[in-house]
């Protein structure tokens, strides 16, 4: 397996990662969205509750998985020595903890690993000690497996720091006689890394009283501010003798969907029978995806993780500054590890239900409610800050508005007020948008509306929204918002649909229409069918621009034509063109090998583009026919892109690959392009109305 990773080493040691990129996780079965209705009673909340990050996974992991899946046989596999070495080397390098290969084995997820430990090391009716407020699954796993929960709550010292209550611990052990204790190190939800003295003391107590100590260290790699993780089993011989350590790459590298964890047991007395028990039922046999992803993560993920941790620390600092300046009544417990913050709302004077209601109904926020971590968490909330800074700012803004509503004396609300928004769903060659008529009814927060309405499961399902507005320069104005909420300057497929809407609805009388866009006023000509309604539309798309500064693209020279660009470990030739928005055109021999979905996002956010760019992959079929796949910034791959088709044709002619007129074959259909007066590209294509409806948007 190691040969699959050899190509990544040099690339991974130099690559810089973009954690500001907003990734739309709808239609990926993401729990944060799929479970929102059940958990919060509505689907239109900003999700900051479940503990996974919204960053793209480490590219080395994705590449390793793709490379393995290029082999068509998925038969029985046995983990090689390199797999175990990747984990033990990581622990030695990252945490200065030496672990032998025979002291570690695979677990089918950390939560499942906890359940396996409970079932092996305890018997029904036994007590298992936990320290709330703590990860809620500790309690559910203990009770669900027929064991008793023994509580040893944390307390806060004079400085407000959470500490262990050792007097309470000894009392609980002597009165309840637990067979096991689970320590959360680092602690979830507080984000606290226990110091060595604390861990030595708790290990000594467990050792002297015959209690197995299970240490959940899933956040051990996620130390913030340059801190070091202290593995529980490493602090003393007594700790090594009675500790079962559980860890995983899942939180660290944002791959919880690939279920992979491990356990280290130093003590031969505990290890040998436990590992034999796991092996008998093959609980410790890693599936292919887990094996490949884990080895890639621990072998090549260090630089990615270092950059993630720096970004997370900056998010913590950013949030702390926000609370200090705007919401001083809410306490923020600065985490020493993890990607969540523990927020104290007690100063608002609200009970549990009132606090939840405030955040959900007025803040439109989904946070983890504190009492789920134990009664000691009542009045607190856990907020996931493992998100792009723009999403964090949006969430903080919602939180501020919710709390401010209390100061404004606004009455409580029992349900959200709904705004009805009539819309028409239209598409140009499958590039589909929701079109909203704002000629007489203006709408606010179009960016938020685009994110909500574009969702495939809980919205309408679309590439974005286009608002049709009044203009003092043209017959109307169009604003385009992609599915991620970003605003685009121009859309060739979208403008044809705008023309169809205003012509078919008799908002204009002439079939020559002027439409204002962020890239200037465009002139279109409507061609009607036998029913008198718009069939196709010809759009004056303007003159293609090759000057780098006007695109914009970082390039020296008069034009960036077939220029080598290093991306994702490959060198590709890119031609930069503006059609009112930036485009990068890449000529390919075929579309095999997932070229669009692999190189598309990498090129879209490449540093050469100050404003990102749309990326077109183009195959020359003959001098007048091109085939194209489009990767649009803010939307991903779409069935068609009008401005991209124009950019592709202009690039093909400029490089001598094609001649006017040009037909562009897209997934959604064909576009006809020709060079018109003043070197303007004239584009002709269809516009189709799918259906109309009403969208009910919740207001804050």
BALUM-258951 format. One line per field, with one value per residue (C-alpha): residue number from 0; residue in one letter; x, y, z. Coordinates in pm, whole numbers, plus 50000, padded with zeros to 5 digits. Each point is the difference from the previous one (the first is absolute). Example, Ala and Ser with C-alpha at 12.3 -4.5 7.8 and 13.67 -1.06 7.14 Angstrom:
% residues 2
resi = 0:1
resn = A:S
x = 51230:50137
y = 49550:50344
z = 50780:49934
***
This chain:
% residues 700
resi = 0:1:2:3:4:5:6:7:8:9:10:11:12:13:14:15:16:17:18:19:20:21:22:23:24:25:26:27:28:29:30:31:32:33:34:35:36:37:38:39:40:41:42:43:44:45:46:47:48:49:50:51:52:53:54:55:56:57:58:59:60:61:62:63:64:65:66:67:68:69:70:71:72:73:74:75:76:77:78:79:80:81:82:83:84:85:86:87:88:89:90:91:92:93:94:95:96:97:98:99:100:101:102:103:104:105:106:107:108:109:110:111:112:113:114:115:116:117:118:119:120:121:122:123:124:125:126:127:128:129:130:131:132:133:134:135:136:137:138:139:140:141:142:143:144:145:146:147:148:149:150:151:152:153:154:155:156:157:158:159:160:161:162:163:164:165:166:167:168:169:170:171:172:173:174:175:176:177:178:179:180:181:182:183:184:185:186:187:188:189:190:191:192:193:194:195:196:197:198:199:200:201:202:203:204:205:206:207:208:209:210:211:212:213:214:215:216:217:218:219:220:221:222:223:224:225:226:227:228:229:230:231:232:233:234:235:236:237:238:239:240:241:242:243:244:245:246:247:248:249:250:251:252:253:254:255:256:257:258:259:260:261:262:263:264:265:266:267:268:269:270:271:272:273:274:275:276:277:278:279:280:281:282:283:284:285:286:287:288:289:290:291:292:293:294:295:296:297:298:299:300:301:302:303:304:305:306:307:308:309:310:311:312:313:314:315:316:317:318:319:320:321:322:323:324:325:326:327:328:329:330:331:332:333:334:335:336:337:338:339:340:341:342:343:344:345:346:347:348:349:350:351:352:353:354:355:356:357:358:359:360:361:362:363:364:365:366:367:368:369:370:371:372:373:374:375:376:377:378:379:380:381:382:383:384:385:386:387:388:389:390:391:392:393:394:395:396:397:398:399:400:401:402:403:404:405:406:407:408:409:410:411:412:413:414:415:416:417:418:419:420:421:422:423:424:425:426:427:428:429:430:431:432:433:434:435:436:437:438:439:440:441:442:443:444:445:446:447:448:449:450:451:452:453:454:455:456:457:458:459:460:461:462:463:464:465:466:467:468:469:470:471:472:473:474:475:476:477:478:479:480:481:482:483:484:485:486:487:488:489:490:491:492:493:494:495:496:497:498:499:500:501:502:503:504:505:506:507:508:509:510:511:512:513:514:515:516:517:518:519:520:521:522:523:524:525:526:527:528:529:530:531:532:533:534:535:536:537:538:539:540:541:542:543:544:545:546:547:548:549:550:551:552:553:554:555:556:557:558:559:560:561:562:563:564:565:566:567:568:569:570:571:572:573:574:575:576:577:578:579:580:581:582:583:584:585:586:587:588:589:590:591:592:593:594:595:596:597:598:599:600:601:602:603:604:605:606:607:608:609:610:611:612:613:614:615:616:617:618:619:620:621:622:623:624:625:626:627:628:629:630:631:632:633:634:635:636:637:638:639:640:641:642:643:644:645:646:647:648:649:650:651:652:653:654:655:656:657:658:659:660:661:662:663:664:665:666:667:668:669:670:671:672:673:674:675:676:677:678:679:680:681:682:683:684:685:686:687:688:689:690:691:692:693:694:695:696:697:698:699
resn = X:X:X:X:X:X:X:X:X:X:X:X:X:X:X:X:X:X:X:X:X:X:X:X:X:X:X:X:X:X:X:X:X:X:X:X:X:X:X:X:X:X:X:X:X:X:X:X:X:X:X:X:X:X:X:X:X:X:X:X:X:X:X:X:X:X:X:X:X:X:X:X:X:X:X:X:X:X:X:X:X:X:X:X:X:X:X:X:X:X:X:X:X:X:X:X:X:X:X:X:X:X:X:X:X:X:X:X:X:X:X:X:X:X:X:X:X:X:X:X:X:X:X:X:X:X:X:X:X:X:X:X:X:X:X:X:X:X:X:X:X:X:X:X:X:X:X:X:X:X:X:X:X:X:X:X:X:X:X:X:X:X:X:X:X:X:X:X:X:X:X:X:X:X:X:X:X:X:X:X:X:X:X:X:X:X:X:X:X:X:X:X:X:X:X:X:X:X:X:X:X:X:X:X:X:X:X:X:X:X:X:X:X:X:X:X:X:X:X:X:X:X:X:X:X:X:X:X:X:X:X:X:X:X:X:X:X:X:X:X:X:X:X:X:X:X:X:X:X:X:X:X:X:X:X:X:X:X:X:X:X:X:X:X:X:X:X:X:X:X:X:X:X:X:X:X:X:X:X:X:X:X:X:X:X:X:X:X:X:X:X:X:X:X:X:X:X:X:X:X:X:X:X:X:X:X:X:X:X:X:X:X:X:X:X:X:X:X:X:X:X:X:X:X:X:X:X:X:X:X:X:X:X:X:X:X:X:X:X:X:X:X:X:X:X:X:X:X:X:X:X:X:X:X:X:X:X:X:X:X:X:X:X:X:X:X:X:X:X:X:X:X:X:X:X:X:X:X:X:X:X:X:X:X:X:X:X:X:X:X:X:X:X:X:X:X:X:X:X:X:X:X:X:X:X:X:X:X:X:X:X:X:X:X:X:X:X:X:X:X:X:X:X:X:X:X:X:X:X:X:X:X:X:X:X:X:X:X:X:X:X:X:X:X:X:X:X:X:X:X:X:X:X:X:X:X:X:X:X:X:X:X:X:X:X:X:X:X:X:X:X:X:X:X:X:X:X:X:X:X:X:X:X:X:X:X:X:X:X:X:X:X:X:X:X:X:X:X:X:X:X:X:X:X:X:X:X:X:X:X:X:X:X:X:X:X:X:X:X:X:X:X:X:X:X:X:X:X:X:X:X:X:X:X:X:X:X:X:X:X:X:X:X:X:X:X:X:X:X:X:X:X:X:X:X:X:X:X:X:X:X:X:X:X:X:X:X:X:X:X:X:X:X:X:X:X:X:X:X:X:X:X:X:X:X:X:X:X:X:X:X:X:X:X:X:X:X:X:X:X:X:X:X:X:X:X:X:X:X:X:X:X:X:X:X:X:X:X:X:X:X:X:X:X:X:X:X:X:X:X:X:X:X:X:X:X:X:X:X:X:X:X:X:X:X:X:X:X:X:X:X:X:X:X:X:X:X:X:X:X:X:X:X:X:X:X:X:X:X:X:X:X:X:X:X:X:X:X:X:X:X:X:X:X:X:X:X:X:X:X:X:X:X:X:X:X:X:X:X:X
x = 50000:50290:50065:49663:50122:50350:49885:49847:50299:50155:49663:49865:50311:49946:49624:49798:49634:49700:49770:49799:49839:49630:49900:49632:49939:49638:49927:50288:49779:50173:49858:50008:49722:49829:49934:49916:49623:49986:50228:49890:49655:50097:50247:50091:50263:50370:50156:50271:49903:50152:50374:50144:50179:49884:50348:50098:50179:50376:50064:50244:49713:49770:50276:50089:49637:49965:50321:49881:49661:50172:50062:49676:50027:49887:50075:50113:50292:50251:50159:50370:50273:50006:49644:50087:50328:49818:49805:50288:50231:49736:49966:50377:50053:49693:49970:50340:49817:50175:49757:50099:49812:49862:49859:49755:49703:49719:49660:49685:49954:50065:49643:49980:50336:49859:49708:50236:50204:49686:49887:50338:50131:49670:49694:49631:49917:50357:50064:50194:50123:49990:50071:49719:49951:50144:49937:49637:50066:50189:49670:49793:50256:50023:49624:49927:50233:49831:50260:49965:50120:50211:50041:50308:49919:50278:50014:50132:50278:50039:50126:49703:50207:49847:50184:49941:49835:50232:49817:49680:50183:50123:49657:49827:50246:49970:49619:49904:50293:50016:50185:50105:50063:49994:50221:49960:50349:49979:49662:49688:49810:50234:50311:50226:50331:50059:50346:50234:49956:49621:50029:50255:49772:49687:50199:50139:49651:49868:50307:49964:49630:50006:49821:50076:50067:49879:50144:49809:50271:49823:50088:50361:50137:49799:50207:49972:50251:50303:49907:50103:49763:50076:49883:49851:50191:50331:50000:50102:50057:49668:49821:50156:49890:49627:49932:49827:50056:49763:50089:49910:50088:49633:49971:50360:49976:49624:49922:49744:49798:50286:49968:50348:50147:50266:50073:50330:50031:50345:49921:50043:49756:49722:50115:50037:49654:49831:50170:49924:49634:49992:50170:49758:49710:50221:49910:50359:50014:50028:49795:50184:49889:50091:50340:50088:49869:50168:50340:49983:49893:50274:50268:49930:49751:50230:50031:49627:49926:50247:49819:49657:50108:50132:49669:49800:50203:49935:49627:50011:50175:49754:49700:50149:50053:49641:49855:50219:49896:49632:49876:50195:49709:50077:50304:50231:50220:50310:50072:50350:49907:49723:49789:49713:49948:49806:49770:49848:49655:49910:50018:49698:49782:49819:49900:50095:49690:50013:50365:49940:49699:50201:50279:49777:49714:50180:50355:49919:50290:50047:50245:50061:49792:50210:49779:50051:50350:49851:49798:50320:49985:49662:50029:50290:50020:50273:50070:50200:50248:50162:49849:50119:50034:49709:49766:50127:49931:49652:49931:50140:49786:49689:50091:50045:49662:49831:50148:49940:49632:49981:50138:49756:49713:49859:49725:50068:49897:49847:50079:50191:49827:49995:50045:49843:50222:49849:50260:50047:50244:50173:50302:50231:50147:49952:50169:49702:49914:49704:49885:49845:49808:50114:49872:49739:50088:50358:50156:50278:50274:50011:50324:49835:49695:50223:50160:49662:49807:50279:50010:49896:49817:49870:49974:49899:50323:50182:50333:49897:49752:49971:49814:49833:49999:49919:50278:50052:50242:49813:49669:50090:50294:50108:50192:50141:50067:50161:49896:50268:49866:50280:49898:50105:50048:49840:49836:49934:49743:49836:49963:49815:49749:49962:49921:49743:49838:49957:49897:49751:49849:49965:50223:50151:49845:50307:50187:50330:50060:50270:50090:50231:50256:50300:50213:49807:49682:49943:49776:49797:49764:49706:49900:49645:49842:49664:49830:50138:50214:50374:50174:50363:50190:50303:50217:50266:50255:50249:50364:50226:50278:50347:50184:50102:49930:49644:49911:50152:50283:50351:50213:50276:49953:49728:49798:50001:49977:50069:50206:50129:49839:50099:49697:49921:50338:49948:50100:49720:49979:49748:49866:49847:49700:49742:49643:49906:50113:50332:50050:50282:49983:50180:50012:49985:50003:49720:49794:50113:50149:49770:50201:49714:49929:50368:50167:49688:49988:50379:50024:49695:50175:50358:50198:50031:49633:49944:49624:50003:49890:49768:50189:49915:50135:49980:50045:50044:49786:50071:50056:49636:49895:50118:49888:50016:49955:49959:50116:49843:50132:49753:49790:50226:49938:49694:49827:50083:50170:49930:50286:50225:49898:50089:50334:50071:49920:50207:50294:49972:50001:50281:50221:49924:49798:49665:49836:49676:49713:50031:49752:50065:49871:49918:49840:49671:50004:50159:50075:50065:50270:50120:50208:49780:50063:50279:50146:49706:49902:49639:49858:49676:49838:49674:49822:49748:49740:49968:49740:49887:49933:50022:50291:49933:50305:50026:50076:50214
y = 50000:50235:50033:50175:50282:50052:50265:50219:50074:50297:50151:49974:50158:50323:50032:50281:49923:50228:49962:50309:49799:49942:49644:49922:49674:49957:49683:49822:49850:50228:49934:50371:50053:49660:49989:50368:49965:49714:50168:50365:49979:50201:49987:50365:50044:50071:49675:50034:49694:49675:49962:49971:50275:50161:50003:49793:49685:49975:49949:49715:49800:50066:49916:49679:49887:50081:49815:49692:50007:50011:49632:49824:49714:50066:49664:49889:50202:49977:50314:50014:50090:50352:50057:49937:50186:50309:50018:49920:50242:50272:49946:50007:50309:50196:49907:49852:49680:49676:49721:49656:49851:49715:50251:50150:49870:50137:50106:50045:50360:50163:49982:49632:49956:50141:49759:49708:50103:50025:49654:49836:50162:50023:49785:50093:50203:50121:50368:50209:50338:50317:50368:50225:50228:49752:49843:49888:49661:49888:49993:49849:49723:49911:49990:49842:49711:49935:50164:50269:50358:50122:50378:50190:50354:50242:50316:50348:50150:50362:50101:49838:49713:49653:49752:49646:49951:49737:49987:49930:49745:49802:50015:49878:49712:49893:50016:49898:49762:50066:49747:50263:50372:50193:50307:50243:50127:50262:50068:50034:50240:50229:49951:49952:49812:49840:50062:49711:50037:49972:49695:49835:50055:49861:49702:49927:50004:49763:49775:49972:49921:49749:50231:49972:50349:50057:50320:50159:50194:50065:50371:49931:50114:50323:50201:50376:50276:49773:49790:49636:49711:49779:49639:49866:49672:50186:50180:49715:49623:49973:50178:49768:49699:50082:50232:49910:50290:50072:50235:50062:50204:50087:50333:50094:49971:50057:49647:49873:49859:49754:49804:49942:49996:49819:49889:49977:49776:49997:49742:49639:49893:50209:49996:49635:49871:50320:49990:49627:50073:50274:49774:49712:50207:50202:50324:50110:49927:50333:50040:50114:50365:50030:49844:50216:50325:49946:49922:50298:50231:49902:49978:50320:50207:50184:50324:50008:49953:50271:50245:49887:50056:50347:50085:49863:50199:50313:49913:49966:50337:50156:49866:50109:50353:50005:49894:50243:50291:49922:49731:50036:49845:49663:49820:49816:49726:50006:49645:49859:49733:49911:50219:50088:50275:49969:50301:50110:50166:50015:50381:50020:49861:49754:49646:49714:50012:50380:49990:49735:50192:50322:49845:49795:50241:50333:49897:49729:49812:49631:49960:49706:50063:49979:49774:49716:49976:49963:50217:50193:50132:50172:50363:49925:49934:49835:50173:49845:50254:49758:50198:50260:50346:50136:49733:50067:50371:49924:49784:50258:50265:49786:49946:50372:50078:49737:50131:50360:49920:49944:50347:50145:49850:49810:49759:49630:49808:49658:49936:50163:50256:49882:50220:49863:50045:49919:49860:49838:49714:50033:49850:50072:49669:49856:50291:50054:50298:50120:50332:50251:50300:50302:50262:50116:49801:50038:49722:50025:49748:49850:49823:49819:49923:49845:49765:49897:49962:49820:49702:49683:49839:50289:50270:50009:49847:50226:50150:50327:50284:50288:50309:50212:50364:50347:50188:50361:49890:49716:49815:49814:49900:49652:49893:49648:49812:49659:49712:50095:50357:50162:50257:49954:50277:49829:49676:49930:49730:50210:50311:49803:49888:50357:50107:49724:50094:50369:49943:49718:50194:50308:50219:50118:50028:49986:49678:50192:50043:50173:49836:50155:49766:50050:49972:50267:50031:49705:50003:49688:49901:49770:49742:49872:49667:49930:50069:50354:49928:50010:49701:50107:50316:50160:50193:50253:49867:50276:49986:49736:50153:49847:50278:49840:50306:50027:49632:50009:49745:50025:49973:50202:50076:50108:49682:49670:49756:49627:50090:49717:49998:49754:49868:49688:49848:50050:50259:50117:50264:50272:50283:50287:50187:50239:50011:50244:49734:49812:49668:49751:49780:49666:49796:49624:49690:49840:50048:49671:49961:50244:50287:50244:49916:49970:50286:50220:50097:50020:50237:50202:50111:50005:50303:50139:50106:50292:49944:49626:49893:49780:49711:49849:49668:49994:49725:50108:49777:50192:50359:50100:49765:49988:49785:50160:49924:50294:50042:50322:50190:49981:49731:49711:49808:50120:49864:50314:50338:50270:50234:49695:49884:50343:49994:49650:50098:50318:49804:49734:50259:50199:49690:49888:49698:50119:50248:50200:49906:49747:49755:49913:49662:50005:49743:50192:50053:50214:50372:50180:50269:50239:50315:50303:50373:50164:49656:49922:49636:49926:49701:49823:49737:49885:50120:49771:50061:49696:50098:50276:49989:50178:49970:50074:50159:50022:50347:50063
z = 50000:50069:49627:49961:50224:49862:49753:50269:50225:49820:49914:50354:50153:49805:49947:50155:50071:49975:50300:49905:49720:50070:49909:49945:50186:49897:49801:50176:50276:50251:50346:50088:49743:49981:50377:50046:49965:50248:50252:49976:49839:49692:49712:49942:50274:49973:50126:50264:50201:49882:50048:49654:49808:49677:49846:49700:50112:49963:49625:50069:50147:49705:49753:50181:49997:49631:49919:50185:49829:49662:50068:49913:50251:50355:50155:50343:50130:50283:50144:49916:50249:49851:50119:50365:49962:49871:50329:50236:49815:50026:50376:50045:49785:50104:50368:50093:50096:49906:49911:49873:49705:50213:50253:49751:49805:49784:50130:49786:50116:50334:50126:49905:50167:50324:49977:49945:50304:50212:49889:50053:50318:50193:50066:49991:50308:50051:50055:49747:50124:49787:50068:49875:49824:49751:49659:50011:49840:50310:50189:49718:49937:50368:50055:49662:50082:50335:50224:50267:49955:50292:49993:50118:49877:49921:50207:49931:50206:50109:49655:49828:49858:49996:50224:50120:50340:50150:50333:49808:49785:50299:50162:49682:49961:50364:50005:49644:49924:49623:49785:49747:49974:49674:49988:49711:49915:49851:50152:49786:50008:50194:49786:50303:49983:50339:50145:50086:50377:49969:49778:50232:50298:49834:49866:50348:50150:49732:50032:50380:49975:49714:49752:49628:49859:49644:49852:49710:49815:49670:50024:50100:49665:50006:50247:49957:50063:49961:50304:50032:50060:50301:49946:50322:49983:49971:50335:50232:50023:50189:49717:49739:50204:50009:49701:49673:49757:49713:49714:49638:49692:49950:50184:49924:49622:49965:49881:50254:49710:49950:50321:50132:50352:50200:50352:50185:50305:50160:50268:49879:50275:49843:49640:49904:50101:49877:49659:49969:50074:49735:49745:50055:49865:49761:50176:49938:49625:49811:49679:49688:50019:50368:49942:49700:50150:50337:49852:49766:50283:50242:49729:49807:50199:50240:49806:49929:50369:50105:49773:50126:50360:49920:49829:50293:50250:49793:50005:50380:50030:49757:50194:50335:49868:49872:50336:50192:49779:49927:50237:50325:50190:49835:50135:49761:50146:49779:49882:50024:49747:49751:49770:50232:50256:50328:50044:50332:49965:50371:50009:49769:50279:49775:50083:49771:49778:49971:49898:49735:49872:49980:49796:49770:49937:50007:49922:49746:50159:50071:50290:50234:50311:50315:50210:49748:50147:50350:50235:50074:49643:50037:49897:49767:49627:49793:49670:49717:49861:49753:49712:49749:50155:49794:50143:50353:49955:49875:50305:50241:49833:50046:50364:50057:49843:50215:50325:49895:49953:50376:50067:49746:50195:49705:50102:49990:49691:49994:49637:49718:49781:49644:49695:49684:49695:49659:49760:49661:49946:49661:49831:49713:49883:50348:50177:50231:50216:50200:49854:50237:49869:50202:49758:50251:50311:50123:50205:50257:50073:49653:50087:50293:49788:49731:50252:50140:49678:49812:50236:49824:50293:50210:49733:49636:49872:49755:49897:50167:49969:49755:50109:49729:50108:49861:49820:49902:49727:49830:49982:50319:50220:50102:50311:50013:50324:49989:50224:50255:50024:49800:49738:49638:49745:49702:49889:49633:50065:50268:49786:49731:50263:50128:49644:49968:50331:49929:49636:50066:50293:49779:50216:49669:49655:49776:49933:50031:50370:50202:50332:50259:50163:50224:49685:49812:49796:49765:49694:49923:49720:50066:49735:50050:49917:49841:50336:50007:50305:50021:49844:49970:50085:49839:50243:49921:50249:49935:49907:50153:50206:50015:50189:50335:50214:49867:50052:50273:50010:50140:49689:49840:49631:49760:50033:50184:49708:50048:50306:50226:50345:50275:50182:50200:49914:49627:49743:49770:49728:50079:49786:50196:49857:50139:49877:50273:50249:50018:49819:49973:49689:49998:49678:50055:49783:50204:50315:50155:50346:50178:49853:50059:50363:50097:49813:49992:50369:50023:49703:50109:50320:49866:50125:49646:50018:50242:49979:49923:49652:49798:49844:49661:49875:49621:49741:49638:49779:49678:49891:50063:50281:50360:50294:50345:50368:50238:50359:50129:50299:50284:49833:49896:49680:49811:49692:49804:50030:49742:50085:50027:49654:49861:50181:49870:49639:50026:50143:49730:49721:50164:50020:49644:50106:49857:49762:50021:50009:50282:50148:50365:50116:50372:50229:49980:49622:49730:49971:49673:50009:49734:49979:49950:49947:50202:50084:50228:50045:49912:50189:49906:50218:50159:50314:50169:50272:50225:50258:50235:50371:50332:50240:50366:50158:50377:50133:50302
***
